[in-house]
Amino acid sequence: VEIPSDMLFKCPRCMGVSMTDEFEKNLSVCPRCNYHARISAPQRLGQIADKESFTEYDADMTSKNPIDFPGYDKKQEELRQETGLKDAIITGECTIRGIKCVLAVMDSRYMMASMGSVVGEKLTRAFEAATAKKLPVIVFTASGGARMQEGIVSLMQMAKTSGAAARHSDAGLLYITVMTDPTTGGVTASFASLGDIIIAEPKVLIGFA
């Protein structure tokens, strides 16, 4: 009897196989090796934020095609339809166990959560809102790095997000980074590595080249 593929989860780290319902019941963590699998931003919000406490920032922000990269506009439209996201990050305000904070969650389903103009701008605005309201910031990172389809505009986001994080720090406020699979490239080299507390999920890919 052939078992449907969606009934089984094969871990990309230990290559062990477990039942999908067992894996999902374990919050998408491999029950054999403790690898924390990739999950969507909405799933992450559901796990982290207190129920019905999340208020999203800049929900309708979308990017242009600053260097007229071939096929970029079409690819973005397809991903918006496929994921229900406008870009690769969701930011907003919520409570976690009753404590108010600003939360940002990257989603690897959207161009491997590469950082373009929208990711950089939404994150910068989230830090600025947290600084103005004197709130801590928690960012769940997951990225392939800078979004090269936006050229130099993408690379500029490294300095912009780092500056916003620095101003938040200068105000004496807490910033926590949670690195999830994968966190690489320009994201690792900028805001992902600037947290006062940096947490990495087990067995995730983290790097910069």
N, C-alpha and C positions, 0 to 999 in steps of 0.2 A: 504494500500500500504506500503510495507516494504521499508524503507529508507536505502540506502547503507551505511555501517558503515564509509566508508572513507569520507562521506559528512559531518560528525559531529565530533566535538572535545569535549571530556568530560574532564574537568579540574580535575586533581588529588587533587587539594587543596580545591576548593569550590564545586566540583562535578557538577558544572553548565555545561550545554550543549550549544554549539554555532555552527554555520555553519563553516566548515573547511575553506572556502574561506575568511570569515570574520576574523577568527583567524589568518590565514596566512597574510592577508592584514595588520593586526595589528602587524606584525613582530614576530609572534608566542608568543604573549602575550594574556592571557585570557582577553576578553573584559568585563568580569563580576567582577573579583577580582584582576586583574593586576598581576597574577602569570606569571612569565617569564619561559616559557616551555623550555625543553632541545632541543637544536638544534645542528646540526653537525658542525664540525670545518670549512668545506668549506662554509656553510651557514653564519657562524659568520664572516668569512673573507670577504664575499661578503657584509655584512652589515657595517663592520667597516673600512676596508682599502679603500683608494681611488682607483678608477677603474684602473686596469692594473698596479698598483704600487707595488704589492707584489712579492718579490723574495724569494723563499724558501731556507732555510738552511738544509743541511744534509737530503735531500729528500729520499735517498735510504738506510738509516740506519735501520738495523733489529737486533733483539736480538737473542742470543743463548739460550740454555737450560742449565744454569750453574749447576743445581742440578739434572739434568735428571728427571724432574717432569713428571710423566706418562701423555701422551696425550697433553702435552703443545705445542709441535711443530705442531701437527695436528690442534689444536684449533687456533693457530696463523695463519696458512695458510688459514683456513676457514674464519677467520675474515678479512684477507687481501682481499680475493675474495669478501666478502660481503660488506665491507665498502669502498674499494679502497684506504685504508690507509696502511702504513707500520707499524705503531704503533699508540699509543693513543694521540700523540701531533703533531701539525704542528708548526714549528718556521720559522721565516724569517724577512725580512726587508721590510718596506713599508712606505707610507706617509698616514697620517690621516688629512684631510683638509689641505694638503700641508706641514704638519710638519713631518719630517722623524723620525722614531722610529723602535725599534725591537719589534716584536709582536709574542706571543706564545699563541696558542689556543688548549686546551685539548678537546677530543671528547669521550663522555661517551658511544658511541656505541662499542668502542674497549675495551673489558674487564673492563667496567665501568671506563675507563681512569685511571686504576691503574698504579702506578709509578714503573716501572721496570728499567732496565739498560738503555734502549733507551730513555725513557722519561727523566730520570735524566741527561743523557749525552747530549741530544739535548738541554735541558733547560740550562745546564751549559755552553755549547758552545754559546748559544744565549746571555747569560749574558756577557761572555768573549768578544764576538764580539761587543756588545754594549759599554762595557768599553773601548775597543781599539778605537772605532769610536766616543766615547763621545755622545752616543745616549740614550734617555730614553727607558725603557722597560715597556711594558704592557703585563700582563699575564691574560688570561681568564681561571680560574681554574674550573675543574669539575672532581671529582675523588672519587673512593671508598677507596683510601688510597694506601698503599704499595702493590706491586704485589707479593703475598706470593709464587707463583709458581717459583720465582727466589730467594727465601730464603734470606740469609744475604746480597746478592748482591743488592736486592731491598731496604733493610733497609739502606744500605750505601748511597743511593741516597739522603736521607734526609740531611745528613751532607754536601754532595758534592754540592747540589743546594744552600743550605744556605750559604756556603762559597763563592760561586760565586756571590750571591746576596750581601753579605757583602763587597766584593771587589768593586763591582759596586757602592755601597753606599759610600764607603771610597773615591771613585773618585769624589764624590759630584754630582752624577747623580740621576735622578728621576726614581723611580720604582712604578708603579701602578698595584695593584691587583684587578681584578674583579671576585668575587666569584659567580659562577653559580651553578645550581642544578645538583648533590649534590657536596659539597666540604667537604670531611671528611678524617679521618685517618691521615696517615703520610704526606699527602700533606698539610692538615690544620696545622699540627705540624711543618712544615718546611717553604718552600718558600711562601706558600699562605698567611701566617700571617706576612710576613716581608716587605710588601709594605710600602712606604712612605705615600701613600694614598690607603686605602682599601675600595672598594665598593662592596656591596652585592646586587644582584638582589632581588626584592621583593619576599617573601614567599618561599625562597629556603632553602634546608636542609644544614646546616653547623654544623660540630661537630667533636669531637675526643673522643675516649674511650680507 
